[in-house]
């Protein structure tokens, strides 16, 4: 009955939808050049997936960007809140977000220090995206962090010359809601285009108290003609999410899988503001110039400002751990601990420039490009209140540390058509990274000052015969350690990682179907992985493993059976191994506090399933109605690198369904109503986790922690475009 009421409320909502006319480009105008410089072309020897605006819109029902990409090959996603809203994560070929390069209009988006990508800071960016390209493996040279599993390029800069207003409203289970207003001026006075979007997304989450409140703004102003364009983008997001990233153990998962341990250090009811708060604003300025029919040039300048904090309630905190002396109260009693509320702050700026010069003539294409960026970050912790307030100075900051990072890169891409069938590709990149960290929260005296020079060559060849294509490529990528990996003993400072990526692919396209198969071998040198080893500040850190690899095959295909039925499917089969792995186990029985060391030969890499598959059945009984059934299978994953069957995340198979009903009115107006049902059969599964083991009292124990995903849930809405 509650779902019936939900559906009825959806039907009364008013929102707006895009039309096919809006997807058309005005070929008389200069199209964005910055996108071509970092994307793989149609015949490039790269495993890739392209999503156009229409495909993005169909999947954009209110969830974060990783879940929009979930049906692409070799992708697995996770959500802290359990329902795809708030903090979400993505892996490509088993590699996490710190190894996936993300660019926004060619501008680096990865966090400079963690190298991760937090799409929660760009709420509803999908509603402003014209296209997205996902490259698997190293791919082509791009700007920013090295790609070790894949790269994601988001484009918002296409010239949309149609005037329209779109209002969207979606609601769903767990009090989830998405409200979006989009406006586009169309082409004014043959040169000017203005567009904007405001969005509000909220959810209480599947996990208890995993609330999410997201606000975002997108604005773009452009001057465009056939020879040049000037565009200014302003993109801003503000998020407030209740912590849900601690996970729960197996017993709790079996008895109360929606339990959230965050905030429970407070006696009685959990602390109500155990939240992450962050605002991020992007300023982007692009200038594109067509010099002649063969040469194009672009340059862009950018500034990204971020500021926010994570608030925590901490019980029984010793004053000395915050650099404070014991407190003598009025009764002459010594007080050495207190309950307190603290905020962990980050205030940063990321700025720089990218450029490219593109030459195309007959059978030759050359791109010379690169970029420079600088990161300045300030980390500090502030105590805002305490049960023994007299012991804490006002606005007390117990640590203040900063970090600076500079990234300079140049690349040259040369595509040469040898004859009607053969095409070669050479891509050379040089990257210099200077990274300085002036202390850490738990190790304020440790200073890091490193200079890295990376050479990343790539080469491949493509054979084209009619609608068939065969390619072979090699690519190398190098990657510096992230901030967490530096917080270790200087004597064990982490080394940079290197990846050698070999790809062999075949594609065939026809009017009604397409098929591709791609084999990959990814050989890692000094890959950083968790071993359980404790550093000098008693924290677990990643350690370089000399040799490891990923070997697999990706298959994908689509076919149109008739005018109302089409099928899509993808499958990834892989083996992912560490050749020599040492596990460190905490041994509380050891009088010297030494860890037990176990050796493993040819163990499986954690969070790297041997099988990932997806499938879609699309039924269109009429031009107005589209029914889509999707399935996702992710095989068993190990929580660590020991291949221990007691430390696993079970496989899962989840099925969803989406119904779209589109009505076209006069003057290109339209209305779209949709309802999406997720996890149709209420599969109780987990998408992420962690594990640790220890020895105590002569007993070896292992504890696994998991992040549960929502059972059956709905999201629906209506959209109207005028």
N, C-alpha and C positions, 0 to 999 in steps of 0.2 A: 504493500500500500504506500509506503514511504517513497518508493521509486516512481509510482504513478503520480504522486503529488509533485515530485521533482520534475518529471517530464512535462506536466501541465504548466509548471512555473516557467520552464524553458520556453514553451510555446508562447507565453505572454511577453517574453523579452523582445526587445527591438535592437538589432544590430545590423551591420552592413557588410557586404561581401565584395570581393574583387570580380571583375569581368575579364574575359579573355582579351578584350580590346586593350585593357590596361597593360597587358604583358607585351605588347608590340613595341618595337623600337623604331624611332624615326631615323632612317638610314641617312638622312641629309645632315644629321648632327654627329659631331665627333663623340664616339663612345669611349667609356673609361679605359685609359691605357694602363693604369696602375694594376688592373686586375690581370691582364694578359702577361705581365712580367713575372708573376709568381705562380701562375697556373700552368698545368700541363695541357698542351694542345691535343686535338683529337687523335693524331697519329703518334704522339709521344710514347716511348717505350716505358710506360708507367701504369701500374694498376690503380684505377681511379673510379670514382662515382660522381656524377654531376646531378644536382637537384635544381630544377628551375623553380620559378616563383609559384607556378601552379601546384607543383608537387609539395613545396614547403607549406603552402596555404592549406592543403588538404590535411596535412599532419599536424598543423599548428592549432590545436584545440585547447591550449592552456598550459601545456607542460613545458619544462625547460628544454633547451636546444638538444642536449644529448638524447632525449627520448624521441625527438623528431628524427634523429639519425639512427635510431635503433634497428631499423630494418635494412640498413646498408651492410655489405659483407664485412665479416670479421669484427663486428662491433658488439660490445656488451656494455650495459649501462647499469647504474645503481643510483639510489636515492636515500639520503639519510632519513628523511621524513616518511619514506615508504610509498609515496604516491607521485613522484616525478616533479614535485614543486619544491623549490628551496635549494638546498645544497644537493647537487647531483654530480655524478662522475661518469666518465667514459673511458673505455679501453679499446684499443685497436690492435688486433693480433696479440692480445695479452699484455700489451704495454700500457701503463697508466698515463694520466694526463700530463705528468711532468716530462714525458717523452713524446708528446704530440704537439707539433708546432701549430699555432693558431694565429691567423692574421685577419684583421678587419679592414677591408679595402687595401690590402697589401701592407698594412701597418701592424707591427708585432703586438699581440695581445697577451701572451703568456706573462705571468708575473715574473719579474726579473730575478727575484731571489729564490722563491720556491720552484719556479719554472712550471707551476701548475696553471690551470685555467679555471677561473671561477665564473661560470656563466650566470650565477646568482647576482653578480654585480652588473650584468647587462640584461635586466628583465625584459622579456618579450622582444628581443632583438630579431627573432624570426619574422615578426610582423613587418619589419623594415628591410628584410633581406630579399634581394632580387634573384640571387643564386648562391649555391654553396657547392664547393668542390672538396671531396675527401680523397686524398692520395694515401695509399697504403705503402708501408715501407719508408725508405728515405725520400723517394719522390724527387722532384726538381728543387733547385736552389730557391730559397725563399728568404724572407727577412726575419730576424729574431732567433729564438732558440733552435737548437738542432733537432731535427725530426728523427726519432728512433723507432717509432711504431707507425707513424702516419702524420699527416698534416691536414688541417681544416682551414679553408679559405672562405670567408664570408664577404659577400659583395652587397653593398647598399647603394651603389653609385650609378646605376643605370638611369638613363634619361627617360622618365615616364612623362609622355607628352599629353596624356589624357587627364582632363579635369574631373575630379570626383571627391566625394566625402564618404568615408566608411566608418560606421559605428558598430562595434562588436560587444556582445555580452554573453559570457558563458558561466554556467554554474554547475556544481557537481557535488559528489559525495565528500564528506569531511569538511563541509562548509567551504569548499573551494569555489573561487570566482575569478573571472578575468574580464576586465572592461577595457576596451581599446577604442580610441578615436583616431582616425587617420584622415588627413586632408592633403590633396595635391592640387596645385594651381593649374596644371597643364602648361603648355608652352605659351608664354605671354610675350607679345611684341616680337615674336619669332626668335627670342633669345633667352628669356628668363624662365626658370622653373623653381618653384618653392614647394616644399613638402614638410609635413610634420606629423608627429604621433605622440599621444600621451597614453600611458597604460597603467593599470592598477591590477595587481594580482595578489590574492590572499588565499590562505588555506590553513586549516587547523592540523593538517597532516594525519596520516594513518597512525603513526607513533604518538603516544600520549604527549601532549603539550608541544608537539613539533610544529608550532605555528610559524607561518611565513607571511610577511607583509612587504610587498615589493611595489615600488613606484619608479616609473621611467619616463624619459622624454627623448624624442628624436626630432631634430630640426635640420633642414638642409636648404641652402640657397645656391643656385647655380646660374652662371652665364654661359651659354653654349651656342656655338655656330659650327660650321663645317670644318673650320681650321683650328679652333682652340676652345678651351673651356676652363672656367674657374669655378670651383665649388668649395663651400664652407659647410662643414658638418659640426653639429653640437649634439652629443649623445651623453645622456646622464642617467644613472640608476642609483636608487637608494634602497637598501635592504635591511630588514630587521627579522632575524630568524631565531627561534628558541633552539638551544643546543639539542642535537639529536645524534651526535657523532660518537657516542661512547659504546654503543652496541650492548647486547645482552648475552648472558651465558646460555648454555644448552638447556639447563633446568628452567630458567625463566622463559626461554623460547617455547618450551613445551607447555608451560602453564599459563603464561601471561605475555604473549609475544608483542603486545603493544606497549609494554612497560618502558619507561624512560628514566634512567638513573640520574639524569642531569638535574641539578638543583637540590638533590636529596641530602647534601651535607647539612642543610638547614634543618633543625629539629621541627617536627610537626609537618605542616604542609611544605612542599618543595618551594624553593625560592622562585618567585614569579618573574624575575627579570634575568635569568641565566641566558643571556641573548648575545648574538653577534650583530653588530651595527656597523654598517659601512656605506659610504657614498663614494661613487666613482664617476668622474666626468671626463669625456673625451672631446678635445678640440682638434679638428682635422681640416687642413687647407690643401687643396689639390689644384695644380695647374697642368693642363694637358695641351700639347701643341703638335699639330700636323705640319711638318716642315714642307714636305712634298708627298707624292704618292708612295714613296719608298721609306721615308724616315718620319718617325714620331718620337716625341720626347715628353716625359712627365717628371714632375717633382712634387713632393708633398711634405708638409711640415705638420708636426703633431705635438700635442701636450695632453698627458693623462694625469689627472690629479685624483688621489685617493686618500681618504681619511676615515678612520673608524676604530672601534674597540670591541673587545669581547669582555662581558661582565660576568663575574663569578662570585658565588658565596663560598667561602672557605672556612671550615671549622677547625678550631684548635691549632692555629698557626703559631709557631714559635716566633717571637719577636726577633731573635737573632738571625733567622733565615731571611728577614727583610732588612738586615743591616741596622737593627734597633737594639738598644740596651733594655735589660729587664726594667720593669716599672715597679716602683715602691709606692703603694697606695697610702691612704690616710691612716690605716691601721698598722702601718709599717710591715705589711705583708709584701713579699716579692712575687710579682706576676710576670711569668715568662711566656705566656701564650694568650691568644685571643681569637674569637671569631671575627671575621672581617669580610667586607665586600671590596673586590678589587676590579680594576679595568686594565686590560692589556691593550695598549694603543699602537697603531701604525699610522704614520703620516708620511706620504711619499709623493714624489713627482717622477714622471717618466716622459721624456721629451726627445725630439730628434727630427730626422728627415730621411726620406727614401727617394730614390730617383731611378729612372730607366731611360735608355735610348734604344729604340727599336728600329731595325732595318729589315725590310722585306722586299725582295726583287726576284722575280722569276722563281728559281729553285732554291734560293738562299734566304734564310731567316737568322738574324743575329740580334741578340738582346744583351746589352751591357747595363748592369744595374748594381744597386747596393744601397747601403744606408748607414746611418750613424744614430745611435741613441744613447742616452745617459739616464741613469736611475739614481735618485737620492731618496733614501728611506730612513726615517727616524722611528725607533722602537722604544717605548717606555711603558712602565707599569705604575699605576696610581692607586693608592688605597683611598676609597671615598668614604668609608665608615667602618667602625669596629665596635665590638661590645665593650672593650676597654678603650674608649675613645681618647682618654688622657695620655695613653702611651703612644699615640700616633700623631705626629705633627700634621697640621692642616695641609691638604693637597700634597701629601707626601708621595714622592716618586722613589721607589727603591732601586730602579735601574733606568738608565738612559743610554742607549747605544745607537749608533748610526751605521749605515752601509752605503757604499757608492759602487756603481757598476757602469762600465762603458763598453759599448759593443760597436765595432766598426767592421763592415763587410763589403766585399765587391764580388760580383759574379759575371760570367760571360756564358751565354747559351748560344750554341750554333746548331741550327737545323739545316741539313743539306739534302735536297732531293737529288739522288744520284741518277735515277732514271724513272721510268713510269712505275716501277715496282719497289725500288729500294730507297730508303730514307735513313740517314744517319743523324745521330744526336750526340753532342758533346757539351758538357756543362761543368765549368770550373768555378769554384768559390774559394775565396780567402776570407777568414774571419779572425779578428783580434778581439779578445775579451780581457779587460782589466777589472778585477773585482777586489774591493777592499771592505773588510768588515772590522769595525772597531769594538769588538766584544760581543758577548751574548748574554741573555738573561741569566743563565746558570753558569756562565764562565766569562765574566766581564773583562778579565785580563787577557783573554785570547784574541790576538789580532791576526787577521788574514789579509795578505796582500799578494795576489797572484796575477800573473800575466800569461795568457794563453794565445798561441798562434795555431790556427787550424786550417788545413788545406783539405777541401772536400771535392774530389773529382767524381764525375758521373759521365757515363757514356753508354750508348745503346744503338741498336739498329732495328729498323722496322721493315718488314716485307708486306706489301699490299697487293692483293690480287682481287679485283672486283670488290665484293662486299666482305672479303676476308682479310684478316690482318694477323701477322705473326711478329712478335718482338722479343728481343733479348737485351738485357741491360745489367750494368754494374753501377753501384753508387756507394760512396763512402760518406759517413757523417761522424763528426766528433762533437762531444758535448762536455761542458764543464760541470763539476759538481754543484749541487744547489746549497742553500744556506744551511739546512739541517745536516747535510753531510760534512760540512766544515766544522761543526761543533764537536770536535773530537781531539784527541791528543795530537799535538804537533808531530810526534814521531810516527803517527799513523795517518797523516793527512791524505785525504782521498785523491786518487788520480783521475784525470779525465777519462771518459769512456769513448770507445771507437766501435763503429758498426760498419761491416762490409755486407752489402745487400745485393744479392743476385736474383733477378727476376726473369722468368720465361713465360710469355703469355700468348694466347690465341683468342681472337674475337671473330665472330661472324654475325652479320646483321642482314636482315631482309625486311621486306615490307611488313610482315606480320610477326616476326620473331627476332630475337637476338640471343646469342650465347657467348660466354667467355669462360676460359679456364686459365688460371695463372698459378705457376709454381714459384715458390720463393725459398731462399736460403739466406738467413740473416745470421751472420757470424759476429759475435760480440767479443771485444777485448776489454778487460777490466770493467765489466758491467757491475754496477753498484747494486747490491742486494742486502736485505736484512739477514743477519746471521745469528742474532741474539747476543752478540758481543757487547759488553758494557764499556763505554769510554771512560775518560778520567773524571767526568761529572756525573757518573752513574746513570747514563742515558743510553738507550739502544740506538745504534747508528748503522748505516749501511756500510758494507765493506766491499772492496773491489774483488771480483772473481775473475781469474785470468782468462778462462775460456768458457763460453756458453753459446748456444745457438738456438734458432727457431727454424724448423723445416716444415713446409706445409704446402697445401694446394687450396686455391679458392675457385669455386665454381659459381656462376650466376647465369640466369637465363630468364627470358620472358617470352610469352607467346600470346597472341590474340586468337582465340578459338573461333569466334564469330563476332558480330557487332555488339553483343551484349556480355561476352564472357572473356576474361583474360587472366593469365596466371603469371606470377613472378616468384622466383625462388633463388636462394643463395645458400651455399654450404662451404664451410672452411674446415679442413682436416689438417691437424698439425701435431708435431712433436716438439717439445720445448725443454731443453736440457742444460743443466750445469754440469760440466765435465768433472770438476773437483769442488766439493763443498764441505766446509767445516761448520758444524753447528755448535753454538755455545749455550750451555744450560746453567742457569743459576743453581748453585749448590750451597744451600744455607747450612749444611752440616759441616762444610769445610772450615776449619778454624782460621785459615788465612783469607777466606772469602773468595777463593779461586773458583772459576767456572769449570764445569765438565765439558770436554770437547769430544764431539763425535764426528767421524769422517764418513762422507757419502760419495760414491762414484757414480756419475751419470744419473743424478736426481732430477726430478721435474721442477721446472720454474713455477713458482707460486702464481696463482690467479691467471693461469694460462690453460684454458680448457682445450682438450684434444679435438672437440667438435663444437662448432657454432653454426647454427642454421636459422634461416628465416624464410617464410613463405607468405604469399598474399594471393587471395582469390578475389577478383573484382567482378561484380555483377552489375550490369547496367540495363535493366529491363526497359527503361525509357531514357530519353535525353535528360530528364529532370531528376532521375533517381539513380543513386550509386550506392551499392552495398559492398563493403570490403571486409573480408575476414583475414586476419593476420595471425601468424604463429611464430613463436621464437623458442628455439632450443639452445641451451647452453649446457655443455657437458660438465662433468665433475671437475672441481677446482681444488687444488691443494692450498691450504692457508699459509704454509711456509715451504721451504725448499728441500724438505727431507723425504718427500713421497710417502709420508706416514699416513696410512689409511684412517687413523683416528683423528687426523687434523685436516678434514676436508670440508668443502662446501658442496652439498649434493647437487646433482644436475637438476635442471628444471625445464619444463615445457609449458609455455603460457600462450593462451589464445585470446585475442581481442576481436572486436567487431565495431565497425563504424558505418552509420547510415547518413548519407547526405541527400537532401532534397533541395533542388535549385529551381527558382522561378525567375524567368527573365521578363522584364516589363519594357515598355516603350522607352526610347531615348537612352538605351544601354543601361537602364537601371535593373537591378536584380536583388533577389533575396535568397539566402541560403540558410536552411535549417539543418542542424546535425545533432546526432547523439552518438557518443562513443562509449562502449562497454569494455572495460579492461578486466583481464583475468576472469574470463567468462565462467570458469568452473571452480573459482575460489581456491586455486592452488596455493598452499602455504609454502612459500619458498623464500630463500634469502639470496641477496645479490652481492653481498660483501661481508667481510669478516676479518678476524685476526686471531692469533693463537700465541700462547707462551707456555713454557714448561719449566719445572723446577724440581729440585730434590729437597725434601724436608723430612726429618725423622726417619731417614732411610727409605722413604717412599718417593717414587718418581711420579709426578702428577702433571697432567696437561689440561689446560683450560682454554676452550674455544669460545669466541665471542662473535655474534652475528648481527646483521642488519636486516630485519624482516621487511618484506614488501607487502603491499596491501592485497587483501583478497578482493572479491568482486567489487568494482566501483564504477561509477558513471561520471561522464562529463558531457554536457550538451549546451547548445546555444543556437542563436539565430543571428544572421548577418544580413545587412541591407546596404547596398551601395547606390548612391545618387550621383 
